[in-house]
Amino acid sequence: MVALVPSAKTGRLRPAPCRAILAPMLTLYHCHNARSFRALWAIEEMGLPYDLHVLPFPPRKRHEGMHAINPLGTIPVLYDGDAMLTESVAIPHYLATRYGPTDLAVAPDEPGYAAYLNFLVMGEATLTFPQTIHLRYSVFARGDERRPEIARDYAEWFGSRLRNAETLMGADYAAAGRFTMADISVGYAIMLALSVGLDEFVSGAMRAYFARLGQRPAFQRAIAAQESPA
């Protein structure tokens, strides 16, 4: 039986690339709604087989043997045979280029290639990083170590960067006029903001953008998978 995957451009089902059909079982270590959600969403978009392990957060403190899985003690961790990846924005691009061809990636000879790479990295380095510092000082630090003023500074930093990023994005998607792995990167940053109380910094346009992403079947499958992993 031929496997079918949705086209990123049209949403219509099409035969999966042969490399995707023959892909080995991937193994993903993930925490609920953490950065590793990017990897889970990307796997679902690609229609690749995978084994999912949902760990308690933070895994380096709450999952015995975590440093044997990943010496950094962080998630995501994706194993593809002997290859290991630990960066949440590297994994989507890796999957698209290793198990493509797919229009979820943008080729170097396409006009949107530079914007694609820029937003792929921006979603983490510019839009997610300040949120993690906000959470560090407002949620995860012990009572006497919390710093509301630092948390607020980083929240406002995030808001400023998101407003600037919005001016660089395309009308409907981050780059190339279609849904790509860059939208997974940016979309997760917005998802995180809306889930940790930074709603005030997310514009109506960005909320609408994320709502469109959230309607994708692969996104919904990823949400369901982390709730009840196989």
N, C-alpha and C positions, 0 to 999 in steps of 0.2 A: 504494500500500500504506500502511495506517495504521500509524504508529509506536506501539509499546507501551512503557510505562514502569511499574516497580513502584510500587504505592501505598505510601507511608511508613507508613500505619496497618496495612494488612493484608498487604503484601508481594505481593499479587496483581497480575498485569499488567492495565493499563488503557490506553485510548487516551491518547496524550500530548496536552497542551494544544496548541491550534493554534499559539500563539506559539512553543512549543518546536519543533514540526514545521518552522516557517518560519524558525527562528533562523539567522542567518548563521554562518559558520565562525568559531569563537573561536580565538584564538591564546594559548597559555599557555607562559610561560618558567618552568622548574621545576628544582630540584636534588633529587637523590635523598633522599627521606625528610625534606626540609626543610619549613619552614612552608608552602611552596607546595603540599604534599601536600593541605592542606585544599581548595584550589581544584580540584585534580585530582579529588579524591573527590567534591566537590560537582557538578562537571560530569558525572561518571559517574552520580551519583544522578539528575540531571535528564535524562539521556539526550540531551545536546546534542552536536552535531558540533564537533570541535575539532582543532587542529593543535598537537602537543606538541613543545617543544624542551627537552631535558634538558641542563643545563649543568653544568660542573664547579664545585665549591664551594671557596672563595667566588667567585661569578661576577665581582665587580668587579675581582678580581685575576687571574682565570684565563680569562675569556672576553673576547676582543678586541671592542671596540665595545659593551660592556655599558652604558655610560653613555648611549649613543645610544638604546638600547632603553628604559632607565629612568634618568633623571638621578640617582636615588638610588643606583644600582648594586646594588640588592637584588632578591631574588625573594620572592614571586611577582610576575610581571607578566602581566596579562591584558589582551589587546586584544579589544574587541568593536566592530568597525567603527572609528570614530574615538575611542571611549571607551577610556581606560586606567585600570586599577585596580592598586594595588600592596600592598594590605593583605589579609592572608590571612583575616581574619574578615569583612571587608566583601564579599569576592567571593562567598562562598556566599549571603549574604543578597541581594546584588544579583541573582544568577542566579535565585533563587527568586521574587523580586518582579518582575523584568523578564520572565522567561519562564514564569511561572506562569499561572494559579493552581496551587498545589501545597501539599500539607499538610506539605512540608518547611519551610515558614515558618509562623509563628503570626501571625494577624491581630490588629490592635489591639483588636477587640471580643471576642477570646477571653480566657478567664480566665488562661491561661498566658502572655499576651503579655509582661508585665514580666519574668517568670523567663526567658523565651526570650531577650530582649535582654540580660539580665544575664549569662547563661551564654555567649551568643555572644561577648561582649567578655571575660568572665572567662577563657575558655580561653586567650587570648593574653596579656592584660595582667597577670593574676594568676598563671596556672599555667605559661605558657611563658617569660615574661620572666626569672624567677629562674634557670631552667635555662640560658638563654643566657649569663648572667653566670657561672654555674658552669662552663660549657664554655669561656668566654673565659679563665678563670684556671687551668683544669685541663688543657685540651687544646690550644687554639689559640695561646696565648701561647708565646713562645720560652722555652727552658729557664730562663734567669735572670730572666724576667719572670713566671713562674708563681707563684701565691700559693695554696697548698693551704688555708690557713686561710680565705681569702675564698671560695674555691670551696666549702668545706664549709658556711660560713655560708649561702650562697645555696641549697645543696642542702637544708639544714634549713628554710630559709624556704619553699621549694617544698613540702616535706613538710607543714609546718604549714598552708599555704594549701589544699593538696589535702584534708587531713583536714576542714577547715572547709567546703570546697565540698561534700564528700560529705554533710554534714548538711543541706545546702540542696536537694539533688537529689531528684527524684521516685524512686519505687520502681524503675523500670526505665530511665527516660530522664531527661535533664536537666530538661525542661520539657514541659508540656502533655500528659503521659501518652503521648507518641509520639515516634518518632525524628524529629528536626528538624536543621536546620543548626547549632543549638547543640551537638548531640552531635558533629558533625564538629569543632567548635572545641575542645570539652573532650576528645574522644576523641584528637585529635592530641597534645594535651599529655601524655596518659598514654602514648601510643605513643612519644613522644620520651623520656620518663623511662625506659621499659623498655628502650630501645635504647642509652642512654648511661650505664648503670650506676647508676641511681637507683631500682632495684627495691625497696630497703628501705623507701622512702617510699610505695609503692603498696599499699594494703590489698587483702585478698582480695576484698572487694566491688568495688573499682575494677578489679581484674584481671578479674573475672567480667563486669563491665560492658563493658570493652574487648573481651573475647573475643566477646561478643554482637555488638558493632559489627563486629568483624573477620569475622564470618560473612556479612555483607551482600554480595550479589553485586557491588554497585558498588564497595565497598572492595576486593574481590579483583581487580576489573578495573583499578582505579587502581594497585594494586601491580604487576600484570602490565604495565600501560602504561609505567610508569617504568623497568621493566627492559628493555623492548624497544620504544621509541617508534617510531611509524610514520614 
